[in-house]
Amino acid sequence: MSIIKREGLPHFVVKKNLQKSGTRGIYFSDVVTEEVLRDVCLKITGQMEFTCEYVDNSYHDPFLDATYNKGRLAILHVEDTVCYISFSEREIGGRNSSVQSVPTAFNLFYLNPYPNKRLFYYFLNVAGNAETAYQRLIYRLMRTIGFTFLNASPSLEQISSPFTSAEDIILNRKVNADRNRSNNSTYLTKGTDGALEVYGKTYGANKYETSLICYALACLRRPEQRIRLYEVLEGNLKELPEASLRVIRKMGGIDVVRTGMTLEKRNYQENKSLRSPLYIYNLLRRLGNKHCALCGCEIPEIIQGAHVWPVSKIKKAPGLTPEQRLEYALDGENGLWLCENHHKLFDENLLSFDQDGSVRLREGLDERYANYIQEITKIQSLPQSMLTKRFLWYLEQRSLSVS
């Protein structure tokens, strides 16, 4: 692939139309002005002189398709180097508003086969808090996958260092998720086989966060590490955007597993128990990161999702429609995190819970066994936040099915 030489001066090509420019009357050329481009050119090349083309949707070349401006991008040709520059929003709106263009810009950069290319990010006059815990996570992910920040503040430069390992991302995401669990759309953990697991929504702005996290994990994973992306299918979107999936496949090392109600229904019908990605996702959304409710263990490889009302009992319960059975089996309220040891004790009904959440041992249990269970059960009562009306109903159904 070759590019057109530009008489020695750096040359910008900028799509002037955004996706909704026609209805909103706001054009990318109004935001990324020649003054902004001059600053960009100076920071990249050390030169203030440049040439520029603002082009319409029909324009295309080896680096830009015939469409509106995707990724909030400007392309800068400097001799035989092509620079992709993505620009921030001018205001920080919703939680994901400033993130949406980033994976799109990265997709265009990464999938283009031209070898001599660079990737940059430029902050416009941002209004609002651009350095929240969530934004810092996103900036660190961007740095991890290769973005160079052209004009970050000294404080942002200090707190936006690239991640150093996949485990580093999981730990940072865990801290961030615990602070604001209600807003989470992507969850990171480890499976019982030690594989890194990503549970990500595929609709709306959530897909951008999921894509960005997967790119960073792929960049950092060790050769022996396995990564699984569970696409949580909701709404009308059935999977991540094709461009994102192409990048993930090209990066390698990530197995993509689709999970939705149709797939869960088949899994439920064919298996006595249910090892469901959607159920695990619902537990993560309700309870947060994996941790045993009875001993506090946080080693994710040995933490399992334990049904309060077992799937085998749900299947045998009279008077339920197939849809109700599946709903109960997948409900995050119908479960808790338990380590392998406590999960087995719970499944065998050697221990259970009273309606106030306190641990109850099976009547007539050998004193030696009772003492052992008491010794390993450091937490003798579930937190009040878990004891919702629906959780207690599942606990009642469990008691009825056992008796």
ROMARBA-343071 format. One record per residue (C-alpha): residue in three letters; x, y, z. Coordinates in Angstrom, 1 decimal, decimal comma, m for minus. Example, Ala and Ser with C-alpha at 12.3 -4.5 7.8 and 13.67 -1.06 7.14 Angstrom:
# ROMARBA-343071
PT rest     xx     yy     zz
PT  Ala   12,3   m4,5    7,8
PT  Ser   13,7   m1,1    7,1
END
This chain:
# ROMARBA-343071
PT rest     xx     yy     zz
PT  Met    0,0    0,0    0,0
PT  Ser    1,3    3,5   m0,8
PT  Ile    0,3    7,0    0,1
PT  Ile    0,2   10,2   m1,9
PT  Lys    3,2   12,4   m1,2
PT  Arg    2,3   15,9    0,1
PT  Glu    5,1   18,2   m1,1
PT  Gly    7,1   17,8    2,1
PT  Leu    4,5   19,4    4,4
PT  Pro    2,5   17,3    7,0
PT  His   m1,0   16,8    5,5
PT  Phe   m4,3   16,2    7,4
PT  Val   m7,3   14,5    5,9
PT  Val  m10,4   15,0    8,1
PT  Lys  m13,9   13,7    7,5
PT  Lys  m16,0   16,8    8,4
PT  Asn  m19,4   15,0    9,0
PT  Leu  m20,2   13,1   12,2
PT  Gln  m23,0   10,5   12,3
PT  Lys  m25,7   13,0   13,3
PT  Ser  m24,3   16,2   11,7
PT  Gly  m27,2   16,4    9,4
PT  Thr  m29,8   16,5   12,2
PT  Arg  m27,8   18,3   14,9
PT  Gly  m26,0   20,8   12,7
PT  Ile  m22,7   20,1   14,5
PT  Tyr  m19,8   19,1   12,3
PT  Phe  m16,4   17,7   13,2
PT  Ser  m14,8   20,5   11,3
PT  Asp  m16,4   22,9   13,8
PT  Val  m14,7   21,1   16,6
PT  Val  m11,4   20,1   15,1
PT  Thr  m10,4   23,4   13,7
PT  Glu   m7,2   24,4   11,9
PT  Glu   m6,0   25,9   15,3
PT  Val   m6,4   22,5   16,9
PT  Leu   m4,7   20,7   14,0
PT  Arg   m1,8   23,1   14,2
PT  Asp   m1,3   22,1   17,9
PT  Val   m1,5   18,5   16,9
PT  Cys    1,0   18,9   14,1
PT  Leu    3,4   20,8   16,4
PT  Lys    3,2   18,0   19,0
PT  Ile    3,8   15,2   16,5
PT  Thr    6,2   16,7   14,0
PT  Gly    7,6   19,8   15,7
PT  Gln    6,3   21,8   12,7
PT  Met    3,5   24,4   12,6
PT  Glu    3,1   24,5    8,9
PT  Phe    0,8   21,9    7,3
PT  Thr   m1,9   21,4    4,7
PT  Cys   m5,4   20,1    5,4
PT  Glu   m8,4   18,7    3,6
PT  Tyr  m11,9   18,6    5,2
PT  Val  m13,6   16,0    3,1
PT  Asp  m17,2   14,8    2,8
PT  Asn  m18,7   11,3    3,2
PT  Ser  m18,0   10,2   m0,4
PT  Tyr  m14,3   10,6    0,0
PT  His  m12,2    7,5    0,4
PT  Asp   m8,6    6,5    0,3
PT  Pro   m6,6    3,6    1,7
PT  Phe   m7,1    4,9    5,3
PT  Leu  m10,6    6,3    5,2
PT  Asp  m13,8    4,7    4,0
PT  Ala  m16,6    6,4    2,1
PT  Thr  m18,7    7,2    5,2
PT  Tyr  m19,1    9,8    8,0
PT  Asn  m16,3   10,4   10,5
PT  Lys  m15,9    7,2   12,5
PT  Gly  m13,7    7,2   15,6
PT  Arg  m13,5   11,1   15,7
PT  Leu  m10,4   10,7   13,6
PT  Ala   m8,0   12,9   11,7
PT  Ile   m5,4   11,2    9,5
PT  Leu   m2,0   12,9    9,3
PT  His    0,5   12,0    6,5
PT  Val    4,1   12,8    7,5
PT  Glu    6,4   11,6    4,7
PT  Asp    5,8    7,8    4,7
PT  Thr    4,2    7,7    8,2
PT  Val    0,5    7,7    8,7
PT  Cys   m0,8    9,1   12,0
PT  Tyr   m4,3    8,2   13,3
PT  Ile   m5,4   10,9   15,8
PT  Ser   m8,6   10,4   17,7
PT  Phe  m10,2   13,4   19,5
PT  Ser  m12,0   13,4   22,8
PT  Glu  m15,5   14,8   23,2
PT  Arg  m15,6   18,4   24,3
PT  Glu  m17,8   17,5   27,3
PT  Ile  m17,9   14,4   29,5
PT  Gly  m21,6   13,3   29,3
PT  Gly  m22,7    9,8   30,3
PT  Arg  m20,4    7,3   31,8
PT  Asn  m19,4    5,8   28,4
PT  Ser  m19,8    8,9   26,2
PT  Ser  m16,1    9,7   25,9
PT  Val  m15,2    6,0   25,3
PT  Gln  m17,4    5,2   22,4
PT  Ser  m15,1    6,5   19,6
PT  Val  m11,9    5,0   21,0
PT  Pro  m12,5    1,3   20,0
PT  Thr  m13,7    2,4   16,6
PT  Ala  m10,6    4,5   16,1
PT  Phe   m8,4    1,6   17,3
PT  Asn  m10,2   m0,9   14,9
PT  Leu   m9,5    1,3   11,9
PT  Phe   m5,9    1,7   12,9
PT  Tyr   m5,2   m2,0   13,8
PT  Leu   m7,0   m3,5   10,8
PT  Asn   m5,2   m1,3    8,3
PT  Pro   m2,3   m3,3    6,8
PT  Tyr   m0,1   m0,2    6,2
PT  Pro    3,1   m0,9    8,3
PT  Asn    4,3    2,6    9,2
PT  Lys    1,6    4,0   11,3
PT  Arg    1,1    5,6   14,7
PT  Leu   m1,9    6,1   17,1
PT  Phe   m2,6    9,2   19,1
PT  Tyr   m5,3   10,8   21,3
PT  Tyr   m5,9   14,5   21,7
PT  Phe   m7,9   16,0   24,5
PT  Leu  m10,2   18,9   23,5
PT  Asn  m11,4   21,5   26,0
PT  Val  m13,0   18,9   28,2
PT  Ala  m15,8   20,1   30,5
PT  Gly  m16,6   17,9   33,5
PT  Asn  m14,6   15,5   35,5
PT  Ala  m12,3   13,7   33,1
PT  Glu  m10,3   12,0   35,8
PT  Thr  m12,9    9,9   37,6
PT  Ala  m11,9    6,3   38,6
PT  Tyr  m13,7    5,0   35,6
PT  Gln  m12,1    7,4   33,2
PT  Arg   m8,7    6,6   34,7
PT  Leu   m9,4    2,9   34,0
PT  Ile  m10,2    3,7   30,3
PT  Tyr   m7,2    5,9   29,9
PT  Arg   m4,9    3,2   31,2
PT  Leu   m6,5    0,7   28,8
PT  Met   m5,9    3,1   26,0
PT  Arg   m2,3    3,5   26,9
PT  Thr   m2,0   m0,3   27,1
PT  Ile   m3,1   m0,9   23,6
PT  Gly   m0,8    1,8   22,1
PT  Phe   m2,4    5,2   22,3
PT  Thr    0,0    8,1   22,8
PT  Phe   m1,7   11,1   24,6
PT  Leu   m0,6   14,3   22,9
PT  Asn   m1,7   16,8   25,5
PT  Ala   m2,6   15,1   28,7
PT  Ser   m2,2   17,1   31,9
PT  Pro    0,8   16,2   34,1
PT  Ser   m1,6   14,7   36,7
PT  Leu   m3,3   12,6   34,1
PT  Glu    0,0   11,4   32,7
PT  Gln    1,0   10,3   36,2
PT  Ile   m2,2    8,2   36,8
PT  Ser   m2,6    6,8   33,3
PT  Ser    0,3    4,4   33,0
PT  Pro   m0,2    1,3   30,9
PT  Phe   m1,2   m1,9   32,7
PT  Thr    1,6   m4,4   33,0
PT  Ser   m0,4   m7,7   33,1
PT  Ala   m3,8   m9,2   32,6
PT  Glu   m4,0   m9,7   36,4
PT  Asp   m3,2   m6,0   36,9
PT  Ile   m6,3   m5,2   34,8
PT  Ile   m8,5   m7,6   36,8
PT  Leu   m7,4   m6,2   40,1
PT  Asn   m8,0   m2,6   39,0
PT  Arg  m11,3   m3,5   37,5
PT  Lys  m12,3   m5,2   40,8
PT  Val  m11,5   m2,1   42,8
PT  Asn  m13,4    0,1   40,3
PT  Ala  m16,4   m2,3   40,2
PT  Asp  m16,7   m2,5   44,0
PT  Arg  m17,0    1,3   44,1
PT  Asn  m19,8    1,5   41,6
PT  Arg  m21,4   m1,9   41,1
PT  Ser  m24,7   m0,6   39,7
PT  Asn  m23,0    0,8   36,6
PT  Asn  m21,0   m2,2   35,6
PT  Ser  m21,4   m3,7   32,1
PT  Thr  m18,2   m5,8   31,9
PT  Tyr  m17,0   m8,2   34,6
PT  Leu  m13,5   m9,8   34,8
PT  Thr  m12,7  m12,9   36,8
PT  Lys  m11,1  m16,3   36,6
PT  Gly  m12,9  m19,6   35,9
PT  Thr  m12,4  m22,8   37,9
PT  Asp  m10,0  m23,9   35,2
PT  Gly   m7,8  m20,8   35,7
PT  Ala   m8,9  m19,1   32,4
PT  Leu   m9,4  m15,4   32,4
PT  Glu  m13,1  m14,7   31,9
PT  Val  m14,7  m11,6   30,5
PT  Tyr  m18,5  m11,2   30,8
PT  Gly  m19,5   m8,4   28,6
PT  Lys  m22,7   m6,9   27,3
PT  Thr  m22,9   m6,4   23,5
PT  Tyr  m25,5   m3,6   23,2
PT  Gly  m25,4    0,2   23,4
PT  Ala  m22,4    1,9   24,8
PT  Asn  m21,5   m1,3   26,8
PT  Lys  m19,9   m2,9   23,7
PT  Tyr  m17,2   m0,3   23,6
PT  Glu  m16,0   m1,0   27,1
PT  Thr  m16,1   m4,7   26,5
PT  Ser  m14,1   m4,3   23,3
PT  Leu  m11,5   m2,1   24,9
PT  Ile  m10,9   m4,4   27,8
PT  Cys  m10,5   m7,4   25,5
PT  Tyr   m7,9   m5,6   23,4
PT  Ala   m5,8   m4,8   26,4
PT  Leu   m6,0   m8,3   27,7
PT  Ala   m5,0   m9,7   24,4
PT  Cys   m2,0   m7,3   24,3
PT  Leu   m0,8   m8,4   27,8
PT  Arg   m1,7  m12,1   28,0
PT  Arg    1,1  m14,6   28,5
PT  Pro    1,4  m17,3   25,8
PT  Glu    0,0  m20,0   28,2
PT  Gln   m2,9  m17,8   29,4
PT  Arg   m6,4  m18,6   28,1
PT  Ile   m9,0  m15,9   27,8
PT  Arg  m12,7  m16,4   27,3
PT  Leu  m15,1  m13,7   26,3
PT  Tyr  m18,7  m14,4   27,1
PT  Glu  m20,9  m12,2   25,0
PT  Val  m24,0  m11,4   27,1
PT  Leu  m26,6  m11,1   24,4
PT  Glu  m29,3   m8,6   25,2
PT  Gly  m31,5   m6,3   23,1
PT  Asn  m31,4   m6,5   19,3
PT  Leu  m27,6   m6,9   19,0
PT  Lys  m26,5  m10,5   18,9
PT  Glu  m22,7  m10,0   19,2
PT  Leu  m20,0   m7,4   19,3
PT  Pro  m19,6   m5,3   16,2
PT  Glu  m17,9   m7,2   13,4
PT  Ala  m14,9   m4,9   13,4
PT  Ser  m14,3   m5,5   17,1
PT  Leu  m14,6   m9,3   16,5
PT  Arg  m12,1   m9,1   13,6
PT  Val   m9,6   m7,3   15,9
PT  Ile  m10,0   m9,8   18,6
PT  Arg   m9,5  m12,7   16,2
PT  Lys   m6,5  m11,0   14,7
PT  Met   m4,9  m10,4   18,1
PT  Gly   m5,5  m14,0   19,0
PT  Gly   m5,7  m15,7   22,4
PT  Ile   m9,4  m15,0   23,1
PT  Asp  m12,1  m17,5   22,7
PT  Val  m15,5  m15,9   22,0
PT  Val  m18,5  m17,6   23,6
PT  Arg  m22,0  m16,4   22,9
PT  Thr  m24,6  m16,7   25,6
PT  Gly  m28,2  m15,7   25,5
PT  Met  m31,6  m17,0   26,4
PT  Thr  m31,8  m19,4   23,4
PT  Leu  m28,5  m21,0   24,2
PT  Glu  m29,3  m21,1   27,9
PT  Lys  m32,6  m22,8   27,2
PT  Arg  m30,8  m25,5   25,3
PT  Asn  m28,2  m25,9   28,0
PT  Tyr  m30,9  m26,1   30,7
PT  Gln  m32,9  m28,8   28,8
PT  Glu  m29,9  m31,0   28,1
PT  Asn  m28,2  m30,9   31,5
PT  Lys  m29,3  m31,8   35,0
PT  Ser  m27,3  m29,1   36,6
PT  Leu  m26,6  m25,7   35,0
PT  Arg  m23,1  m24,2   34,5
PT  Ser  m24,4  m21,1   32,9
PT  Pro  m22,3  m18,1   31,8
PT  Leu  m25,5  m15,9   32,1
PT  Tyr  m26,1  m17,1   35,6
PT  Ile  m22,5  m16,3   36,6
PT  Tyr  m23,0  m12,9   35,0
PT  Asn  m26,2  m12,3   37,0
PT  Leu  m24,3  m13,2   40,2
PT  Leu  m21,5  m10,9   39,3
PT  Arg  m24,0   m8,1   38,7
PT  Arg  m25,8   m8,7   42,0
PT  Leu  m23,0   m9,8   44,4
PT  Gly  m19,9   m8,3   42,9
PT  Asn  m16,6  m10,2   42,5
PT  Lys  m16,2  m13,8   43,5
PT  His  m15,9  m14,3   47,2
PT  Cys  m17,1  m17,1   49,5
PT  Ala  m20,1  m15,9   51,6
PT  Leu  m19,1  m18,2   54,4
PT  Cys  m15,3  m18,0   54,7
PT  Gly  m14,4  m14,9   52,7
PT  Cys  m12,1  m16,7   50,3
PT  Glu  m11,4  m14,6   47,2
PT  Ile   m9,4  m17,1   45,1
PT  Pro  m11,6  m16,9   42,0
PT  Glu  m10,5  m20,3   40,6
PT  Ile  m12,2  m22,1   43,6
PT  Ile  m15,3  m19,9   43,9
PT  Gln  m18,5  m21,2   42,4
PT  Gly  m22,0  m19,9   41,9
PT  Ala  m24,3  m22,0   44,2
PT  His  m28,0  m22,2   43,5
PT  Val  m30,2  m21,7   46,6
PT  Trp  m33,1  m23,5   44,9
PT  Pro  m31,2  m26,2   43,0
PT  Val  m31,8  m26,6   39,2
PT  Ser  m32,6  m30,3   39,7
PT  Lys  m35,4  m29,4   42,1
PT  Ile  m36,7  m26,6   39,8
PT  Lys  m37,0  m29,1   37,0
PT  Lys  m39,2  m31,3   39,2
PT  Ala  m41,3  m28,6   40,7
PT  Pro  m45,0  m28,9   39,6
PT  Gly  m47,0  m26,1   38,0
PT  Leu  m44,2  m24,2   36,4
PT  Thr  m44,0  m23,2   32,7
PT  Pro  m40,7  m23,9   30,9
PT  Glu  m40,0  m20,1   30,8
PT  Gln  m40,5  m19,9   34,6
PT  Arg  m38,1  m22,8   35,2
PT  Leu  m35,4  m21,1   33,1
PT  Glu  m36,0  m17,8   34,7
PT  Tyr  m35,5  m19,2   38,2
PT  Ala  m32,4  m21,2   37,2
PT  Leu  m30,7  m18,1   35,8
PT  Asp  m31,9  m15,6   38,4
PT  Gly  m29,0  m13,9   40,3
PT  Glu  m31,2  m13,7   43,4
PT  Asn  m31,2  m17,5   43,4
PT  Gly  m27,6  m17,9   44,4
PT  Leu  m24,5  m16,9   46,3
PT  Trp  m20,8  m17,3   45,9
PT  Leu  m19,3  m20,2   47,8
PT  Cys  m15,9  m21,9   47,7
PT  Glu  m15,8  m25,5   46,5
PT  Asn  m15,8  m26,8   50,1
PT  His  m18,8  m24,8   51,3
PT  His  m20,6  m25,4   48,0
PT  Lys  m20,3  m29,1   48,5
PT  Leu  m21,5  m28,8   52,1
PT  Phe  m24,5  m26,7   50,9
PT  Asp  m25,3  m29,1   48,1
PT  Glu  m25,4  m32,0   50,5
PT  Asn  m27,6  m30,0   52,9
PT  Leu  m25,0  m30,4   55,7
PT  Leu  m25,5  m26,7   56,1
PT  Ser  m28,2  m24,2   55,1
PT  Phe  m29,6  m20,8   56,3
PT  Asp  m32,4  m19,6   58,4
PT  Gln  m34,7  m16,9   57,2
PT  Asp  m32,5  m14,3   59,1
PT  Gly  m29,5  m15,5   57,2
PT  Ser  m27,7  m17,3   60,0
PT  Val  m26,0  m20,6   59,2
PT  Arg  m27,9  m23,7   60,2
PT  Leu  m26,2  m27,2   60,4
PT  Arg  m28,1  m30,4   59,7
PT  Glu  m29,8  m31,8   62,8
PT  Gly  m28,1  m34,9   64,2
PT  Leu  m24,8  m34,1   62,5
PT  Asp  m21,8  m35,9   64,1
PT  Glu  m20,2  m33,6   66,6
PT  Arg  m16,8  m34,0   64,9
PT  Tyr  m18,2  m32,9   61,6
PT  Ala  m20,2  m30,0   63,1
PT  Asn  m17,0  m28,8   64,8
PT  Tyr  m15,1  m28,9   61,6
PT  Ile  m17,8  m27,0   59,7
PT  Gln  m18,0  m24,4   62,4
PT  Glu  m14,2  m24,0   62,3
PT  Ile  m14,0  m23,4   58,5
PT  Thr  m17,1  m21,2   58,5
PT  Lys  m15,7  m17,9   59,6
PT  Ile  m18,9  m16,0   58,6
PT  Gln  m21,9  m17,2   60,5
PT  Ser  m24,5  m15,0   58,9
PT  Leu  m25,3  m13,6   55,4
PT  Pro  m25,3   m9,8   55,1
PT  Gln  m28,7   m8,2   55,2
PT  Ser  m28,2   m6,8   51,7
PT  Met  m28,4  m10,4   50,4
PT  Leu  m31,7  m11,2   52,2
PT  Thr  m34,1   m9,8   49,7
PT  Lys  m37,6  m11,0   49,5
PT  Arg  m36,8  m13,0   46,4
PT  Phe  m33,7  m14,6   47,9
PT  Leu  m35,7  m15,7   50,9
PT  Trp  m38,4  m17,1   48,7
PT  Tyr  m35,8  m19,3   46,9
PT  Leu  m34,5  m20,3   50,4
PT  Glu  m38,1  m21,4   51,3
PT  Gln  m38,4  m23,4   48,1
PT  Arg  m35,2  m25,1   48,9
PT  Ser  m36,4  m26,1   52,3
PT  Leu  m39,7  m27,4   50,9
PT  Ser  m37,9  m29,5   48,3
PT  Val  m35,5  m31,0   50,8
PT  Ser  m38,2  m31,8   53,3
END
